[in-house]
Amino acid sequence: MKYFLWAVALSVSVFAEQYYDRGALVSLQPIPQPDRVRSSQTVSLRWFQSELGQIMGTSDKILVKWNSTAKVSALLESLNVTSFEWITASLMSVTVPEGSDIFVLSRILSELEETDFAHPDFHTERTLR
């Protein structure tokens, strides 16, 4: 039992950021920018590695799919979100307010009954198959 508690404590400290993906909580470990990533567009990204080893970067955007758009403005205003852009009739890109945590805000948005999903806008490397 003692070893189990240590394992849980270590996993919480190693994987510090979490977001929802298809209803499941996914943990990420912050990492430095990978050497193989050289694009000038990725300089401002924060980089992470998933529990499965996938490397991804994120900026200050969250993708949100709404199942009801009736109260969107009021909900975003209550979360101090003032900058967003509609991509389709139900999909939106939300800019995280200065001083807010992208992972906390994405979890809050994910838990709203008006959303189908909300997660950071991840950037991943292209891979050849």
C-alpha positions in Angstrom: 0.0 0.0 0.0 2.8 2.4 0.9 4.4 1.9 -2.6 1.1 2.4 -4.3 0.7 5.8 -2.6 4.2 6.8 -3.7 3.5 5.8 -7.3 0.4 7.9 -7.3 2.2 10.9 -5.8 5.0 10.6 -8.4 2.6 10.3 -11.3 0.8 13.4 -10.2 4.0 15.4 -10.0 5.5 14.1 -13.2 2.4 14.7 -15.4 1.4 18.1 -14.2 -1.1 19.2 -17.0 -4.4 17.6 -17.7 -7.2 18.0 -20.2 -10.2 15.9 -21.4 -10.1 13.9 -24.5 -13.3 12.0 -25.4 -14.4 12.2 -21.8 -11.2 10.8 -20.3 -8.7 12.8 -18.4 -5.3 12.9 -20.2 -2.1 13.9 -18.4 0.9 15.6 -20.0 4.5 16.2 -18.9 6.0 19.6 -19.8 9.2 19.2 -21.9 11.7 21.6 -23.6 11.2 22.3 -27.3 12.3 19.2 -29.2 15.5 19.6 -31.2 13.9 18.3 -34.3 11.3 21.1 -34.3 12.9 24.0 -36.1 10.0 26.1 -37.5 9.9 29.7 -36.5 6.1 29.3 -36.0 6.6 26.9 -33.1 8.9 29.2 -31.0 6.0 30.5 -28.8 4.5 27.0 -28.2 4.7 25.2 -24.8 5.8 21.6 -25.4 4.4 18.4 -23.7 4.7 14.7 -23.9 1.7 12.5 -23.3 1.6 9.3 -21.2 1.8 7.4 -24.5 4.9 9.3 -25.6 3.3 11.7 -28.2 5.0 15.1 -28.3 2.8 18.1 -28.9 2.9 21.8 -28.5 0.2 24.2 -27.5 -0.3 28.0 -27.8 -3.0 30.1 -26.1 -6.0 28.7 -28.1 -8.7 26.2 -27.1 -10.9 24.4 -29.6 -14.5 24.2 -28.3 -17.4 22.3 -30.0 -20.7 23.5 -28.7 -23.9 21.4 -28.7 -26.0 24.5 -27.9 -24.9 28.0 -28.9 -27.7 29.8 -27.1 -25.7 30.8 -24.0 -22.2 30.9 -25.4 -21.6 34.7 -24.9 -22.8 34.6 -21.3 -20.7 31.5 -20.5 -17.5 32.9 -22.0 -18.1 36.3 -20.3 -18.4 34.5 -17.0 -15.0 32.9 -17.6 -13.4 36.3 -18.6 -13.0 35.1 -22.2 -13.3 38.1 -24.5 -11.4 36.8 -27.6 -12.8 34.0 -29.7 -13.4 33.1 -33.4 -16.1 30.9 -34.9 -14.7 28.3 -37.2 -18.0 26.7 -38.1 -21.6 27.1 -36.8 -20.7 25.0 -33.7 -16.9 25.0 -33.5 -14.9 27.9 -31.9 -11.4 28.9 -31.2 -11.1 30.6 -27.8 -8.0 32.7 -26.8 -7.1 32.0 -23.2 -7.1 35.3 -21.2 -3.8 36.7 -20.0 -2.9 35.1 -16.6 -5.2 32.1 -17.1 -4.1 28.5 -17.4 -5.0 26.8 -20.7 -5.5 23.4 -19.1 -7.7 24.7 -16.3 -9.9 26.7 -18.7 -10.2 23.7 -21.1 -11.3 21.4 -18.3 -13.9 23.9 -17.1 -15.2 24.3 -20.7 -15.2 20.5 -21.1 -17.4 20.0 -18.0 -20.1 22.4 -19.3 -23.2 20.6 -20.5 -23.3 23.0 -23.5 -20.1 21.6 -24.9 -19.3 18.4 -26.8 -15.5 18.9 -26.2 -13.0 21.6 -25.4 -9.2 21.0 -25.5 -6.0 23.0 -26.2 -5.3 23.5 -29.8 -2.4 21.1 -30.1 0.3 21.2 -32.7 2.0 17.9 -33.5 4.8 16.8 -35.8 4.0 15.5 -39.1 5.0 11.9 -39.5 5.3 9.7 -42.6 3.5 6.5 -42.7 
